[in-house]
């Protein structure tokens, strides 16, 4: 922590026009406590004292917060509240599978805490390749729309493995900018392939802001070079206004500091990036960790085979698509919307769209926890929509059926259920 605190006044004085500084969250809390035996909250508070005027940014893994499992909702809300209190501003909220409920949980927690909600779309594959059908442009446009509707202040694209090529970057950012002309768009990538700077310049040209790393800490599986991006944008409409000399001096500090920690760095085994990441699609954070584990197990000379096996395993498992479909929830304010009161499986649907129902008529049958639950119509009306299918697994409050009625029936206050113990 002392290295961070020592250079902080320089950062505060020389980089006041940075949008934010990413200095907390994700695995930094784990590393602080488990390996450095520091209190991460103290680090955040001390940095805030020394850098009072530049927003801080952290990575929040949705329902996982900064841990490695799902936590109860109240834990996420409390964590975000304490983070804002200790000096955090921008929360970059992501889920590796773009699972919307996990993202929305984090967004709600950040919003309630008073933080800035930067909602993330995780990028994979190559949208510029017409043969790639699963992860096409529409996939990312749809998710971004969901995130904006859910209350995002900023849209972000997290290119976890550094797969976003220049052509794809222009396509993606241009499409998102056209769809959301008034919201900031940020792009985060890893420079594993060596093409990160080119991709960030393409994103900037298309209307996005880029995450970068100071020169001496950039490249390989880190972010693209800050100095290279600053220099490339000088004299253009996207000129950052940041002094290249100041950036170079800042870089020199960290270049010297790195010599103290060289024996512990991934560069002890990894000397450069590799464009084969476009084939194996290994995320930047996992790439270095995987190589370290390979060397630890005596497989350093077979790391090329390990990477090929990684790609093969991905294909064998179906190249898991990032699903963004979320089953709609029943609106409690709409009397004709029938919902599931607990998780279960739809075993029968006893109505059709357009059929007439009366209060007490059986509409849907659910099976859960060795019980059969019959969902009954709470009012008289016509089946307007059926939102469930046979065999579908539903969660509590998921919308099952919508009933349209013109006259309000006295029994429309609640849904009725008959439970039969099997």
Secondary structure, DSSP 8 states (H G I E B T S, - for coil): -HHHHHHHHHHHHH-TT-S-EEEEETTHHHHHHHTS---HHHHHHHHHHH--SS-EEEEE-GGGTTSSS---HHHHHHHHHHHHHHT--EEEE--TT--HHHHHHHHHHHHHHT-EEEEEEEE-S-TT-TT--TT-HHHHHHHHHHHHHTT-SEEEEEETTS---HHHHHHHHHHHHHH-TTSEEEEE---TTS-HHHHHHHHHHHT-EE--B-GGG-STTS--BHHHHHHHHTTSTT-----HHHHHHHHHHHHHHHHHHGGGSGGGT--S--TTHHHH---HHHHHHHHHHHHHTT-GGGHHHHHHHHHHHHHHTT----------B--TT-TTEEE-SS-EEEEEE---TT-EE-TT-EEEEEEETTEEEEEE-SSSEEEEEE---TT-EE-TTBEEEEEE-SS--TTTTS-EEEEEE-
